[in-house]
Amino acid sequence: MGEAYIVAATRTAGGRKGGRMRGWHPSDLAGQVLDELIVRTGIDPAAVEDVVMGCVGQVGEQSTNIARNAVLSSKLPESVPATSVDRQCGSSQQALHFAAQGVMSGTQDIVIAAGVESMTRVPMGLSVMLPAKEGFGVPKSPKQEERYPNIQFSQFMGAEMVAEKYGLTKDQLDEYGYLSHQRAIAATQGGAFKDEILVLDGLDAEGNTVRHDSDEGIRYDVSLDGMKGVKLLREGGRITAATSSQICDGASGVLVVSEKALKEHNLTPLARVHHLTLLGHDPVIMLEAPIPATEKALKKAGMSVDDIDLFEVNEAFASVPVAFLQKLGADPERLNVNGGAIALGHPLGASGTKLMTTLLHALKARNKRFGLQTMCEGGGLANVTIVERL
């Protein structure tokens, strides 16, 4: 089997709901990322053999194959095909898996994996709520109801269940959320995101054009006491809005190529895709899947948790990375070193290649070798990607 290499990776800075990114149609936003990947590599745009794009809210402005619409909104020629992927929060991480598999199989040489989500213009849950409101039904079928009677699948309840299962206290989660902001502040002020962020025009509160070059959700005045004072999302629970990922607008992408393409286009690889794993798990607790998926990935790759230099574990809720650290015994100083979705935002379908972009740049900055990315996904799923920096 052939090798797959990542030769470029970029992301937009995250935009808060109704914030600086509100003026961007998601197709145009994603198209900007596609163009930037071409600029960073200098390849002929017509050489791209496919665009695989993650998106969760495939309705409204993100409907009708958002990936193809992004290509048509970009400078790529019409000859470049595209397809959209929905693996919930792992959509663009799955896009990367599909791109890498296409290259590793020898059927393709140059593929873009990307993701986009405008949670301002396509609110979370719209694809469920709108048809239900109009009388067109809901996703849970009668057969599912038989198998999971009287259960409403809920990521929030899953986060609470993870906290309860692993004995995590509210204080632990508050402290983790505070750390996420601290690390994001340090990364931003230290220029850690400078090379990965695609700078775009945004809008200020008055509608004036401003430079959008930093993640809008970071709270620079954060304090631990302030985190602890945020109201619980349910009575008797442990999760608050401050220990949950932020609603976010954004796009991201990576360019994946074969060894043949490396030579033909004189490209310098950022990393080699070392291992890919998927796992289905309990859809009720839902968010625990990254733990057994990582155990499976490490076993299949013949590696231990100590072999991984940096981890990116999506901070859907603080209980997910805290439980991950506790169960796997990973070094907390290697996990989400530049902060995570609690501070930086979670643009759903864009988060997979967003996290990979940050992971690749962090490995380079620290001169480290192996990175592992994983995220919890609706339905009790998880992707795991291990890369080797070159």
C-alpha positions in Angstrom: 0.0 0.0 0.0 1.2 3.5 -0.8 1.8 6.4 1.6 -0.2 9.5 2.0 1.4 12.8 2.8 0.0 16.1 4.0 1.7 19.0 2.2 -0.4 22.0 3.3 -2.9 22.7 6.1 -4.8 25.9 6.9 -7.8 27.1 8.8 -9.7 30.3 9.3 -9.8 31.9 12.7 -13.0 30.9 14.5 -15.8 33.4 14.5 -18.4 33.7 17.3 -22.1 33.2 16.6 -23.2 36.4 14.9 -19.6 37.7 15.1 -16.9 38.7 12.6 -17.6 35.8 10.2 -21.3 36.4 9.9 -21.1 38.0 6.5 -19.5 34.9 4.8 -21.7 32.5 2.8 -20.3 29.1 3.8 -19.6 28.1 0.2 -17.5 31.2 -0.3 -15.8 30.7 3.1 -14.8 27.1 2.2 -13.7 28.3 -1.2 -11.2 30.6 0.4 -9.6 27.7 2.1 -9.4 25.7 -1.1 -7.7 28.6 -2.8 -5.2 29.0 0.0 -4.1 25.4 -0.1 -3.3 25.9 -3.8 -1.4 29.0 -3.0 0.6 27.3 -0.3 1.7 24.4 -2.5 1.9 26.1 -5.9 0.3 23.2 -7.6 -1.8 23.4 -10.8 -5.4 23.7 -9.5 -6.5 21.3 -12.3 -4.3 18.6 -10.8 -6.6 18.2 -7.8 -8.5 15.0 -8.3 -11.2 15.4 -5.6 -12.4 17.6 -2.8 -13.9 15.8 0.2 -15.5 18.2 2.6 -17.1 17.7 6.0 -20.2 19.6 7.0 -22.8 18.7 9.6 -25.6 21.2 8.8 -26.2 20.2 5.2 -29.3 22.4 4.8 -30.0 25.9 3.5 -26.8 27.6 2.5 -24.9 24.4 3.2 -27.1 22.1 1.2 -26.9 20.6 -2.3 -23.3 19.2 -1.9 -21.5 22.1 -0.1 -18.2 20.6 -1.3 -19.1 21.1 -4.9 -20.5 24.5 -4.2 -17.2 25.5 -2.5 -15.3 24.4 -5.6 -17.5 26.5 -7.8 -17.0 29.4 -5.3 -13.2 29.0 -5.5 -10.6 29.4 -8.3 -10.5 25.7 -8.9 -11.6 24.6 -12.4 -15.0 23.0 -12.9 -13.2 19.8 -13.7 -12.4 19.3 -10.0 -15.1 17.0 -8.4 -16.2 17.2 -4.8 -18.3 15.4 -2.3 -19.7 16.2 1.1 -19.3 14.1 4.3 -21.4 13.9 7.5 -19.8 12.0 10.3 -21.2 14.6 12.7 -18.4 16.4 14.6 -15.8 14.2 12.9 -16.9 15.1 9.4 -13.7 16.7 8.1 -11.5 14.2 10.0 -13.4 11.6 8.1 -12.8 13.7 4.9 -9.1 13.4 5.7 -9.4 9.6 6.1 -11.2 9.3 2.8 -8.6 11.5 1.1 -5.7 9.5 2.6 -7.3 6.2 1.7 -7.8 7.3 -1.9 -4.1 8.2 -2.1 -2.9 5.2 -0.2 -4.9 2.9 -2.5 -3.2 4.3 -5.6 -6.4 5.5 -7.2 -5.7 9.2 -6.6 -2.6 11.3 -6.2 -3.8 14.7 -5.0 -6.9 15.2 -2.9 -8.1 18.0 -0.7 -9.8 17.2 2.6 -11.7 20.1 4.1 -14.6 21.2 6.3 -16.9 24.1 6.8 -19.6 25.2 9.2 -21.4 28.5 9.5 -23.2 28.1 12.8 -24.5 31.6 12.5 -26.1 31.2 9.1 -27.1 27.5 9.5 -27.9 27.1 13.2 -27.1 23.8 14.9 -29.9 21.3 14.6 -31.7 23.1 11.7 -31.6 20.0 9.5 -33.7 18.2 12.2 -35.9 21.0 13.5 -37.1 22.4 10.2 -38.4 19.2 8.7 -40.0 18.2 12.1 -41.7 21.6 12.3 -43.1 21.1 8.8 -44.4 17.5 9.5 -41.7 15.6 7.7 -40.6 13.5 10.7 -37.5 13.0 12.9 -34.4 10.9 12.5 -35.2 8.3 15.2 -37.1 5.4 13.6 -39.5 2.9 15.1 -36.8 0.2 15.0 -34.4 2.5 16.8 -37.1 3.2 19.4 -37.5 -0.5 20.0 -33.8 -0.8 20.6 -33.4 2.4 22.6 -36.9 2.9 24.2 -37.7 6.3 25.6 -34.1 7.5 25.1 -33.4 10.9 23.5 -29.9 10.8 22.1 -28.2 13.9 23.5 -24.5 15.0 23.4 -25.1 17.2 26.5 -26.4 14.2 28.5 -23.6 12.1 27.1 -21.1 14.7 28.5 -22.8 14.5 31.9 -22.7 10.7 31.7 -19.0 10.6 30.9 -18.3 12.9 33.9 -20.4 10.7 36.2 -18.8 7.4 34.9 -15.3 8.7 35.4 -16.0 10.4 38.7 -15.1 13.9 37.4 -16.0 16.8 39.6 -17.3 20.2 38.5 -14.1 21.7 39.9 -12.0 19.5 37.7 -14.0 20.5 34.6 -13.9 24.2 35.5 -10.1 24.0 35.9 -9.8 22.3 32.5 -12.0 24.9 30.9 -9.8 27.7 32.4 -6.7 25.9 31.2 -8.1 25.8 27.6 -8.5 29.6 27.6 -5.1 30.1 29.2 -3.4 28.0 26.6 -5.3 29.6 23.7 -4.4 33.1 25.0 -0.7 32.1 25.3 -0.8 30.6 21.8 -2.4 33.6 20.2 -0.2 36.2 21.9 2.9 34.1 21.2 2.1 33.8 17.5 1.6 30.0 17.5 -1.4 30.2 15.2 0.1 32.7 12.8 1.3 30.3 10.1 -1.9 28.2 10.2 -4.6 30.9 10.1 -5.9 32.2 6.8 -6.6 35.8 7.4 -9.9 37.1 6.0 -12.0 40.2 6.1 -14.7 40.1 8.8 -17.3 42.5 10.1 -17.3 44.4 13.4 -20.4 45.0 15.5 -21.3 48.0 13.4 -20.8 46.2 10.1 -17.5 47.7 9.2 -14.8 45.6 7.5 -12.1 44.4 9.9 -9.2 42.0 9.8 -10.2 38.5 11.0 -6.9 37.0 12.1 -7.5 35.6 15.5 -10.0 33.3 17.2 -12.9 35.4 18.4 -14.1 33.1 21.2 -11.1 33.4 23.5 -11.9 35.2 26.7 -8.8 37.2 27.6 -10.3 38.3 30.9 -11.0 34.7 32.0 -10.5 33.8 35.7 -11.0 30.5 37.5 -13.5 32.1 39.9 -15.4 33.4 36.9 -15.5 29.9 35.4 -16.7 28.4 38.6 -19.5 30.9 38.9 -21.2 30.0 35.6 -24.6 28.4 36.1 -24.9 24.7 35.6 -26.8 23.6 32.5 -28.9 21.2 34.5 -29.6 21.0 38.2 -27.3 18.5 39.9 -25.0 18.3 36.9 -21.4 19.2 36.3 -21.3 20.9 32.9 -21.7 24.6 32.3 -21.6 26.8 29.2 -18.0 27.6 30.2 -17.0 24.0 30.1 -18.7 23.4 26.7 -17.4 24.0 23.2 -18.3 27.3 21.7 -20.7 27.7 18.7 -18.4 28.8 15.9 -18.1 29.8 12.2 -15.1 28.5 10.3 -13.5 26.5 7.6 -10.3 24.4 7.3 -8.5 22.1 5.0 -5.4 20.0 4.2 -3.9 18.8 0.9 -3.1 15.1 0.8 -0.8 13.7 -1.9 1.0 10.5 -2.9 4.8 10.0 -3.1 4.5 10.2 -6.9 2.9 13.7 -6.5 5.5 14.8 -4.0 8.2 14.2 -6.7 6.2 15.4 -9.7 5.1 18.7 -8.1 8.3 19.2 -6.0 6.3 19.3 -2.8 7.6 19.3 0.8 5.6 17.1 3.1 4.5 18.4 6.6 3.6 14.9 7.7 2.9 11.3 6.7 -0.4 9.7 7.6 0.7 6.9 9.9 -2.6 5.3 11.0 -6.3 5.6 10.6 -8.9 4.1 12.9 -12.7 4.3 13.3 -15.0 3.0 16.0 -18.6 2.8 16.8 -19.6 2.8 20.5 -22.5 3.3 22.8 -24.8 6.0 21.2 -26.3 6.9 24.6 -23.2 7.9 26.5 -22.1 8.8 23.0 -19.0 11.0 23.8 -16.8 8.2 25.4 -15.9 6.7 22.0 -12.5 8.5 21.6 -11.1 6.5 24.6 -11.7 2.9 23.2 -11.0 4.2 19.7 -7.6 5.5 20.8 -6.8 2.2 22.6 -7.7 0.4 19.4 -5.6 2.7 17.2 -2.5 2.4 19.4 -2.8 -1.4 19.5 -3.2 -1.6 15.7 -0.3 0.8 15.1 2.0 -1.1 17.6 2.4 2.1 19.7 1.9 3.1 23.3 0.4 6.3 24.7 3.9 7.5 25.5 4.9 7.2 21.9 2.6 10.1 21.0 4.2 13.5 21.4 1.1 15.6 21.1 -2.6 14.9 21.3 -5.6 16.9 19.9 -8.8 15.7 21.6 -11.8 17.8 20.6 -13.2 19.7 23.6 -16.8 19.1 22.8 -17.3 19.3 26.6 -14.5 19.3 29.3 -15.5 15.9 30.5 -14.2 14.3 27.2 -10.5 15.3 27.3 -10.4 15.0 31.1 -11.8 11.4 31.0 -9.4 10.7 28.1 -6.4 11.7 30.2 -7.6 9.7 33.2 -8.3 6.5 31.4 -5.3 6.4 29.1 -2.8 7.9 31.4 -1.6 10.4 28.8 0.6 13.3 29.8 -1.7 16.3 30.2 1.2 18.5 29.0 0.9 16.9 25.6 -2.8 17.4 25.1 -4.4 20.4 23.4 -1.3 22.4 24.0 -2.7 25.5 22.3 -6.1 25.3 23.8 -9.2 23.7 22.3 -12.8 24.1 21.4 -13.8 25.5 24.8 -11.8 28.6 24.0 -11.3 28.5 20.3 -14.7 27.2 19.1 -16.1 24.1 17.5 -17.2 24.7 13.9 -18.7 21.2 13.7 -17.9 19.9 10.2 -14.7 22.0 10.0 -13.3 20.9 13.3 -11.6 17.7 12.0 -9.2 19.4 9.6 -9.0 22.4 11.9 -7.6 20.3 14.7 -5.2 18.5 12.3 -4.0 21.9 11.1 -3.2 22.9 14.6 -1.6 19.6 15.5 0.7 19.7 12.5 1.9 23.2 13.2 2.3 22.4 16.9 4.5 19.4 16.1 6.6 21.5 13.9 7.0 24.3 16.5 8.0 21.8 19.2 10.2 19.6 16.8 8.1 16.6 17.8 7.4 13.5 15.7 4.1 11.7 16.3 0.7 13.4 16.8 -2.7 11.8 17.5 -6.1 13.4 16.8 -9.5 12.1 17.9 -12.9 13.5 18.5 -16.3 12.3 19.8 -19.1 12.3 17.3 -22.8 12.1 17.4 -24.1 8.5 17.4 -21.3 7.2 19.6 -18.5 7.3 16.9 -14.9 8.3 16.9 -12.1 8.8 14.4 -8.5 8.5 15.3 -5.7 9.8 13.1 -2.0 9.4 13.8 0.5 11.4 11.8 4.3 11.5 11.7 5.9 14.9 11.2 8.6 14.9 8.5 
